[in-house]
Amino acid sequence: MALETKPDLRLEIAHVLFIDIVGYSRLLINEQREALEELNQIVRGTEAFRAAEAAGKLTRLPTGDGMALVFSNTPEAPVECALQISRALRGRPELRVRMGIHSGPVSGITDVNDRSNVAGAGINIAQRVMDCGDAGHILLSKRLAEDLAQYRHWQPHLHDLGECQVKHDLKLSVVNLYTDEAGNSVLPEKFAARQRDKFAPEPSVKAPGRRRKMWWIGLLGLAAVLLFLATWFFANRNLSKTVGPATPGPVSSGSSTPNPVPPIDAKSVAILPFENLSSDKENAFFAQGIQDEIITALSKISGLRVISRTSTARYNSNPENLPEIARELHVAKILEGSVQRIGDRAHINVQLIQADNDTHLWAQSYDRELTDIFAVEAEVAKRIADSLSTTLSPQEKARVETKPTDNADAYVLYLRARDYQTRPDTLLQDFQAATKLYEQAIALDPNFALAHARLSATTSNIYHWFQPTEALKQKARNEAREALRLQPNLGEGHAALGVYFYYEELDYAAALRELDIAAGLLPNDGDVGLYIAAVHRRQGHWQDAIAAYRHAEAIDPRNPVMLYDASQTYFGLRDWPRAIEGLDRVLALSPDSYNVKIQRAYMEFFWKGSTSPITTALDTVPASFDPDGVMTFARWDVALMNRDPDTAAKAVASCRSETVNAPTGFPLPKSYLQGCIDLVRGDNARAQTEFESARPAIEATVANSPQDGPRRAQLGLLYAFMGRKDDAIREGRHALELKPISVDVIDGAVVECYLALIYARTGQTGEAISRVERLLSTPFAVDYCEESITHSDLRVRWEWDPLRKDPRFQKILTAPEPKTVY
């Protein structure tokens, strides 16, 4: 029968703004209420909202975690409203909101409360458009964007993203709207993932019949989870882990011949990601957390070789090619599992598989209250140990069976925090979110020693990489001490205290003492071994560091971040072939990583002296990919190396951020970069204006972290560019007092390089050249910025121009580059 059209169904074209709070379901109930109240207040305060409501042209629809605003006046109304909301949110980074806008049909309805309301495809499509974005994005349907594009003032702010697949397999054409003050210029993750997929290797052919063998345990296949290595460009300072060599082999410099692959240990096991079978997909963190805690329990058993979660995270929950995976991870056994959380209960399925022939050794199902989950994790660990004929010592058995908390809510908060803390592309806001969740868990259970330990380690990372403040230093120390007071034999507590001594106190002997204790308590914990290697590296004990790296790599063999940092170690030792070989291994795992491609190109420059590989690599990067302005910095840097100030200026002008991150992690105002461009052009007067504009922000950064040597050295270089000779030398020398090479070979070398540049730019030619000569054979006297010391840098970079006519400097450039001995 034909569809009968109701005569009272009147369709009208409306302009819909759909808004929601990102991560809303992860918030506590009171936090959800507070976030909604704040969002409502911001929305109601916008001029576009008030004008439409006063004219009777606005309908409001609550949606639980946000709202839909239906405007019936002009297509510009919801767009203006979104921009006004976005500007208001700039001062509230904790309130993460995304928005979608569409013009489409709606019709009047009567809702359950007998009130007049609206519904229709226009609202549904606006929500689908919004779903394509991340926090901060204002996305428009192509239809609405085409209407706006007819007006000149909108055109510069509309950026076509292409198609996005949404619910019911629909594909929508989406446009990103952003300005200098509002919106989010970063490519949305759904579109970034599609770009990454273009570089992903073809999936392996599935073995027939495996799915039939798995039906009885209830595991469903998932699409492959691609691990996107979002390590920032120049991440040598922004990684929280330090890792092993690019290839196994002799320690001698330049050797890249691998040793024969050892046989697979029969007592080796990898735990693949657990599948989330919960109806609420937000519970994915819970499934991952259970997997992570089982790995942690197993890491306490010295008779086993357990692969770190970082190396297994890129695999499916239920893969078809187990023998191939086992060969890649170099293990004999694989554990698969699934988790279904329903309220305060969890159903967990696990099975242990002999990987080489894909046979099942045992399988078990558990249906427990959340408070009993710890017993499940311990039982699985002991069952695996028993299956691998490994006997636990009484101490190991006690450590595995120790219950971290009796409070189920505190444990769930802890698992949420771990989800943030263990992300491959952890940012400052992720560390801060983890900190908040650990604190909430501790508030529910003050005796939760493991949460105290994780809170300490997370705080130390924030201190080291982002905010070296006294308050964070004290907090990291106090939380580590409290963890060990509550549980003196807690391996994670000793590890946290070791990291504190390493990052905050630079007390390497104390750090190694605590980390060695942690290694004894957690013999399969890859992070502990990596921190041990990191401390040895900071001390300049290269043989000890490389030996520790090799041990760590055995635990975490396919961790891209680990392999990346391994290459950085050889990069700092000027062993260019091994450094590049390491990055090639990273690219084999993460072929879509623009950051690594560009770093590899920089290494070629340092080794061979040509900037062409850098330019070629930058040409592959989408214009919208510029996290923290790091791509802008690279484009600016290579353009000035090529003495092309116009291209450098275009790169800076196109940057959406007001600051860009230098390789040392220093946030530099764009005016600083522009001042350098003006110096290259020979326009010193304009350069001084730009530098004066940048000075207050750079001085404030140093004032907030007065004990940070590299930041103070950067300030000294600014003063040198400004002609403030005495101030420049004072800051450079002070930086060297704070971070001498004898205390920290990495940051100490960075500071020494800055000081050499300061002397060069202030007419102290003899001082500059003598430091250059010494630094040419100093490990880690290289970095991706103006303070690097290699023959390639000295020949090409504009910063060294004041030394070019000096015969001593010319002699340095004609002599063979010294080799670093380690």
N, C-alpha and C positions, 0 to 999 in steps of 0.2 A: 504494500500500500504506500502511496506517495506520502511524503512528509507534509503534514498540514501546518501551514504557517499561521501562528496566532496573530490576530489583528492588533493586539495590544503590545506586541514586541517591537519596540522602536529602538533602532540602533543609531547611535551617534558616534562621531569621531571625537575621542578625548585624548589628552596628552598626559601620560602616566609616568610618575616618578616612583620607582620601587626602591625601598631602602631596607637593608638589614645589618645587624651587628655581626661581624665575623667572629667565630669562636664562641657564640652566645651560649651554646649548650654546655661548654666546658666551664662556665662560670658557676659559682655557688648561687643559691637562690637569692640571697640578699644582694649579691653583686649583679645579677640579672636585673633585679628591680631598679637598682641604682643606675645601671647603664641605660635602661629604657627611659627613666625619668630625665636623665641628662640629655639623651638624644631628643626626646620630645621638647625639652626646653629650647634646645638649639634650633630645631625645625620651626617651632612656633615663633622664634625670634627673628626669622628671616623676613626681609622686606617682601619677597615674592609671595611667601605664604600669607602674610597679613593682607597684602593687596588683593589677592584672589579671594580670600575668605570674606573680606569686606564687600567685595562685589558679588558675592554669592556664586562664585565660579570654582569652588573647591569642594571636593568630597574626600574625607579621610577614612582610610580602612586600616585598622590595626591588624598586624599579622603575627603576633607573638614575639618574634625577635626583631621587629621593625615596623614598617608601615608602607602603605601605598597611598600616594597623593594623586588624585585625579583632577586635573585642571581642564576646564572647558572654555578657556579664553584663547590663549595663543600657544603655538609650539615652543616659543621661547620661555614661557613661564616656568615649566619644570626644570629647564636647563639653567636658568638664572637661579632658581631655588637650590639646585644641586651645587652650583658653584659657591653660593653663599654659605651653604652647610659645610662644604669642604674647607672654605677659608676659616670658618669658626672652629673646625676640628683640628686645625694646625696646632693649636695650643693644648690639645688634649690627646696626646699620642696613645694613651691607654684605651681610648674609645675607638675601636677599629671598625669602620663602616664602609660598605660598598654600595653603589647606586646604579640602577639601570633605568633607561628612559625610552619610551616608545609611543608613537601616535597610532591609535587603532580603535576599532569599534567597541563600545560598551553599551549596556542597556540597563534601565532601571529595574530593580527587584525589591521585594519586601523581605527583610531578613527574619530570623527566628524571633527577634524582639519586636516584630511588627513595625520596624522602622524602614523608611525608604533608604535604599542603598544602590550600589552599582556593581555589575560584574561583566565579564566578557573577555574576548580574546585580547583586547588591548592591554588589559591588566596582566593576563597570563604571559604575553610575550615580553612585557617589561620585566617581569620576574626572571624569565629565561635569559634575557639580555644581561641582567644583573648577575646571574649565576655564572656567567663567563668571566667575571672579574675577581680581583682579590681586594684586600683592604686598601682603601684610598681611591679606587678606580671609579670613574664616572663613565659608564659605557652607554652608547646610543645605538639604537637600531639603524641600519643603513637608510631605511626609509625616512626617518626623522632627520638624520644627518644630511641627506640630500636636500631637504627643505632648508636647513640652516645654511648650507653651503652656497645658497643663492645670494647670501649677504656677505660683503667683504670682511666685516669685523669678526665673523665666526670662522672663516676659512683657515687662519693660521693655527687654530686650536683643535682642528678635526684631523684625526690620524687613523686611517683605515687599517683594521687588523685582519680583515678577511673573514672566513667562515668559522663558526664555532658550533660543534655538535652539542645539542642539548637534549632534554628529556624527550622520550618517544622517538628518538633517532632523527629529530628535526635538525636542520642546519640553518643558522641565522648569520647574516652578514652584520658585523659589529664594527663600530667606530669608537676609538678612545678619545675622550674629551679632556684636555688638560691645558692649564696656563702656567705662568710662573708662580702663581699664588694658590692654585687649586688643582685638584685631580692628582693622578698618579701616572707619571710618564713611563714607568717600568712595564715591560711586556707582561701581560697577565699569564699566569702559570699555564693555563690550558693552551695558550698559543705558543708559549715557550716549549712546552712538552712536545707539541707537534713539530716544532723546528728540531728539537733534539732527536725525535724519532727518525728524521730524515738521515741522521748519521748512525742510527743504531744498526748493529749487525743483524743479518737475517736470522730468524728463529730457527732453532734446530728442528729437524724432522721428528715428529712425535713417534715414540715406539708404540705399536699397536698393542692393545690388550691391557695396558696398565690401569686405565680408568676402571675397567671391570674388576680388577683386583682390589680396588680401593673403596668400592661402594659400601662395604660393611662397616667402615669406620666413619663414614659421613663427611669425608673431606671433599670440598669442591675446588675445582681448578680456578685459578685467577690469572689474569693477564700479567705479564712480567712487570715487576716494579723496577723501573730504571733509576739507578742511583745517579742523580745529576750532581756532579762535582762542582758546587758553586763557590769553590774557594776563590776568594777575591784575587783579582790580578795583583801582583806583588804580595802574595799571601805569606811570604817568608816570615813576616812578623805576626800574621793574623791566624796562625794555626795553633791550636792548643795541644798538639801532640807532635812528638818528634820520633822519627822512625828509621828503619833499617836501610841497608844498601840497596841500590837499584838492582843489582844482580849478585847472587852468591859468588864468591871467588876470592882470590888473594887480596890482601889489603893494599898492596903496592899501588901507587898512583898510576892511573891510566890503564890498568888491566881490566878487561871486560870479558875474559874467558870464564864461562861458568863452570863450577864443579859439577861432577856427575850427580844426577838427581838421586837422593837416597831412597831406599825402599820405604813403602808406606808402613807406618807403625800400626800394628793391629789394634792398639789401644788408643786410636785417634777417632774423634767424632766431631761432626758439624751439626748444629741445630738450625734448620731452615726456618724462615719466618713462619709464625703460626697464623693460620687463616682465621679471620674474624667472621664468625657465623652469626653474630648478633644482628638483630633487625635494625638497631641503631648503629649506623656505620661510624658514629662518633666514638664507639667503643674500640676502634682499631688500636688506639693507644693501649688498651687493656690487653689485647692479644699480644701485641709486641712486648708489653711489659712482662707478661708471663714467660715468653721466650727468653727475654733478657735475664730474668731472675733465675731461670734454670741454667743458663750459661754461667751466671755468677756462682750458683751453687756448685756446678761442675768445676769451675776455675779454682776451687779450694782443694781439689783432690790432686795430689802430686803425681799419682800413677797414671794419669790420663793426659792426652794431648787434645785440648779443646780449642776449636777455631773461634776466633772472636766474632761477635755479631756484625761488626763492620764489614767483614769479608763475606758474610752470608746474606746481607740485607738486599742485595741486588737480585736474588733468585726468587722464583715462584714459591708459594706456599706448598704447592703440590706439583712438582715438575715431572716431566716425562723422561728426562735424560739423566737419571741419577748417576750411572757410571761415569758419564762425562763430568758432571759436577764434582764427584768425588775425586777424579783425577786433577781437576783444577784446584781443588782445596787440599789435595794430598791427604785424604782421610780414608779410613776403612769403613766407618759406619756413619749413617745419617739418621737424625731424628726428625720426623715430621709431626705436625700437630695442628689442632684447631681449637678455638675457644669460643664459647657462646655464653655471654653474660646476660642474665635476666634478673633484674633487680639486685638483690643481695646474694644471689646464687650464681655459680659459674659451672658450666659443663665443659670438661677438657678431655680431648682425645689425643693420644700420642702413640706413635709406633716407631720402633727402632728397626732399621733396614741395613742389611749387608749390601753395601753399595755396588760392589763389582759385579754381582749377579742379580741384584734387585730382589732379594728374598727377604721376607719378614722374619725378624728374630723374636719380637714380641710386640703386643699391642695392649693398651689399657685405656679404660674410660673412667673418668672421675666426675662425680656430681656433688659439689660441696658448697657450703656457705663461704662467703668471702673470707671469713675469719679462719677458715681451714685451708685456704689456698697455699699457705706456707708449707703445710704438711705435704701437699701434693708436689710442690717443687722439690722438696727434700726427698720424697719417695722416688720421684722420677730420676733424680741425680743418683741415688743409691742403686736403683735398678739398672741404670746404664753402667755404673761402675761394676756391678755384679756380672752383667752380661759380657763385659770386657775383661773379666777375671782380674779385677783390681780390688784389692783389700784396703779399706779405709782405716787409717790409724784412729785411735780413740779421739785424738784432738781434731782430726778432720771430720769424723762423724759428729762430734759436738758442734763444730762450726757449721756444718751443713744443716743440722737439725735446729739450730738456734732460731727462734721465732723473732723477727725484727720488731713486731708490734702486735698488740692484741686489738687494735682499733682498725676495723675494716675501712672506715672513711679516711683515716689517715693514710692507709696503704694505697687507696685509690688515688688520693692526691699525690702521693709519692710517685706512683706510676705515671701520672700526667706530667709531673715535673721531669721524670726521666725521658719522656717522649720529647720534650723541648730540648733537654740537655744533650741528647744523643743524635740530633739531626745532623746530616752530613754538611749542611750549609748554615751552621749555627751562627746567628747574628746577635748583636747586643740585646735586642728585644726578646730573643728566645732565652738567653741566659737570665734576663730579668724576670721573665715569666716563670722560669723554673725556680728561681729564688723565691718568688712570692708563694708558689705552691708548696715548696719545702717548708716555708715558714708556717703556712696554714696546717700542714701535716704535723709539725712540731707543736703547734698550739693545741691540737687535739690530743697529742701524746708527747709530752715533754721528754719522755724516756726513750724516744725513737732514735737510737744512736745512729743508725744508718742514714736517716734523714739529716741529722746534724752533720755527718761526714760529707754527704753529697752537697749540702748547702755550703760548707766550707770550701770544697773544691770548686764549685760554681762561682762563688764570690772571688776566689783567687784568680779565676780566668777573667772575670770582669775587670779586676784590678790590673792584671798584667797586660791585657790587650786593649782595654778601652778607657778605664777611669782609675789611674793610680792615685787614689786618695787615701788619707790616713784612716778614715772611717771604715772603708772596705777592708783595709789591712787588718785592723783590730777585729772586725767581724769574722774574717776568715780564720784568724788564730783562735778566737774564742770558741767558734763552732767545732773546730778540730779538737781542741782540748776537751770540750764537753762530750764529744763522741767517745773519746778514749776514757774519760772518767766513767761514763756509763758502761762501756764495754772495752776493757783494756786490750783484748786480743782481736779487735775488729780490724781486719786488713784494710778496709776502706778508710777507717779512721787514721791509721798510720800513713796511708797513701795521701790523704788530705793534708796531714801535717807536713809530710815531705814536700808536697806541692807548695804549701805556704812558705816553708823555708827557702824553696827554690825561687818562687816568683817574687815574694814580698821582701824577704830578708837577704837574698843573695848569699845565704849561708849554705854552701854546697855540701860541706861535710855533714851538717845536720840533716840536709835533705836526703843525701844518700843513705844515711843511717836509718831514717824512717822508711824510705822506699825499699831498702833491703829487707826490713822487717815485713813490710807489706808483701814483697815478692815471696817470702817464705810462707805467708798465710794465704796468698792468692797466687799459686804457682802458674796458673793458666790465664792470668789477667794481662792482656796485651798492653793496656794503658800503663801499668806499673813499669813494665820493661821499657816502654818508650820514654817515660819520664826519666828513668835511670840513664838511658842513652842521651837524653837532652841535657842532663846535668853534666855528664862527661863532656859533651860538646861545648857547653858554655865554659868549661874549665880549659878547653883546648887539649883534652886527653883523647886524641883522635883514635888511637888503637883501641882503647877501652870503649869508646863510643861506637865504633864500627862493629865490635864484637857484640855489644848490646843490641845494636840494630838488627843483626842477623838473627839473634834469638827472638826478638820481637816479631820479625817477619815470618818466622815459623808459625806463630800463633795467629797472625793476621795477614795471610799471603795475598789476598786480593782486595785490600783496602786501598782505594785510589789516593786518599789523603796521605796514607802511610808511604806509598810509593812516591808520591809527589815530594814529601818532605825528605825522603831518601835522596832524591835527585838534588834537592837544595843543599844537602850536606856536601855532596861532591861539587856542586856549583861554588859553594863557599871555599872549597879547597882548590878551586881553579882546575878541576879535573873535568874539562868540558865534555869529552866523549862520554864519560860515565853519567854525567849530569843529563845530557840529552837523551842517552839511552833510557834513563829512568823516566823521563817525561814521555818518551814513546810508549813505555809500558802503561803509564797513566792514560794516555790517549787511546790505547787499545781497549781499556775498560770504559772510558768515558769519551768517546770520539766527538761528542758535541760540546766539549768544554772549550769555549772561546778563550777563557783565561789561560788555560794550559797551552793552547796553541800559540798565544802571544808570548808567553814566557819562554817557550821553546825557541821562538824567533829571536827573542832578546839574547838567549844563550848563544845562538849562532852569531849574533852581532859581537858579543864579548869575545867569542873565540876567533872569528874570521874578519870582523871589522866592517861588514856591510849592513846598512840599515834596511835594505830591500826586503829581507824576510819579515821584518816587523811591519812594514807598510802592507805587504801582501796579506799577512795574517789579520791586520786591522780591517782590511777591505772585506773580509768574510763576516764581520760582526754587524748584526742589525743595528740601525741607528738608535733604536729604542732600548738596546741593552747597554746600560751604563750604570751599574750598581755603585752608589756612593761617588760617582764621577770618576771611577778608575779608568774607564776607557777614554774619557776626555783627557785625563792626565797623560795616557799613553800617546794619544794623537798629538797632543801639544808637545810632548817630549820629542818624538821622532821628527816632527816638523821642524823644531828648532835645531835638532842635530843636523838636519838637511839644510839649515839656514833658509827656511821658508816661513817667515813670520806671518804672512797672510793666511796660510793654511792653519797655522797654530791659532791665530785669532779667530778663524771660523770655528774651530773645534771648541774653543772656550765660549764663544757666543752661543753656540747651539746647546750647551750643557744646561739641563733643566735645574740642576742643583746650584745653590749659591756658594757651596764649598765643594772641593774635591779632595779625596784622600790621597796623600802622598804615599810612597812606598813604605815609609816608616810609620804609617798610620796617623800621621799628622794631618788634621783638617785644614786645608789651605783655602782662603777666600779666592774667588776667581780674579779679584783685582791683583793678587800676588802674581798669578800666572800672566796676566796682562802686562804687569810691570816688567816681567822678564822678557816678554815679546818686544816691548818698547826698547829695552836695552839692546837687544839684537838688532833692532832697526836703527839704533844710534840716536834715538829720541830720549835723552836722559831726563829732560824736564818733565815730559809726560810720565816717564817711568816713576819718577819720584812722587808724582801725584797719586799714582796707583799704589805704590808701596805704602805711602802714608795712609791711604784708605784701608789697606790690609793690616796695618800695624796693630790697632787696638784688639782685633780678634786674635791675632797670633800671640800677643802679650797676655791676653786673658787665658788662652790655652795653657801657656807656661805657668801662669799664676795658679791655675787650678791643679797643676801637677809639678810643683817646684823641684822635686827630686828626680825628674825624668831627664836623663842626659840628652838623648836625641832630640827631644822637643826644645830644650834650651839651646842646643846647637843650631837648630833650624832658625830660632829667633836671632842668634848671632849672625847667621848668613843673611837674614833680612837686613840687619843693621849694616852689614858689609855692602850690600847692594845700595843702601841709602847713603853711603859715604860716612857713616858714624863709626869710624875706625876703633876708637877706644871702647865703645859699647860692644862692638862686634867681637873684638878679641877677648874682652872680659867674659862675655857669655860663652864663647867657645872654650876658654880655659876652665870656666866653672863647670861646663858640661863634662869636660875630660876628668875633672876631679870627682864628679858624681859617678861616672862610668868609665874607669880606665880599663884598658885591655887586660890588665892583670886580674881584674875582677870578673869581667864579662867579655869574652873574645868577640862576641857578635855585636852587641851594642857599643862596646868599646871601640871596635874598628869603625863603626858608623860615625861615632863622634870624632874619631881621629880624622876621618875623611872630610867631615864638615870643617874641622879646624884648618886642614890644609887648604880648603877652598876659601875660608875666611882670610887666611894669610895671603892667598893669591889675589883676592879682590881688594885687599887693603894695602897693597904695595910691599908686603913683607915677602919678597920673592925667595930669598934664601931659606927662610923658615918653611915656606910652602914646598919648595923643591926637595929639601931634605926629608920632609914627611912623605912626599910622593914616592921617593926612592925606597923608603922603608916599607911603605904600605903595599908596594907592588908585589912583595913576597909574603904579605901577611894574610893568613886565612881569614875569610869573611870580610875582607876589605873590598867587597863588591856588593852592589845592590842595584835595584832598577831605578836609579835616580841620579841626581847631580852629585851625590857624594861618593859614587863608585870610583874605584881606582883600578883600571886595566889599561893596557896600551890602546885598545879601541876607544875607550872613553876619552883618554888624554888627547888622542888625535882628532876626535870628532866633536866633542861637546863644547858648546860656546862658553861655558862657565870657566874653562881653563884658558881662554884667549889672552888674559894679561901675561901669561908665561911664555907665549909662543916664540917670541924673539930672543929669549934667553938661551945662550949656547948650552947651558947645563940641561935645560929642558929638552932641547933638540937632540942632545946626546942620549937622553933616556929613551926617546922615541925611536932612535935608530938602533939601539942595542936590543938583543933578544929579550923577550919578556921573561923575568925570573920564574922559576918553577917553585911552587909551594911544596915544602917537604912536610910529610905527616906520617 
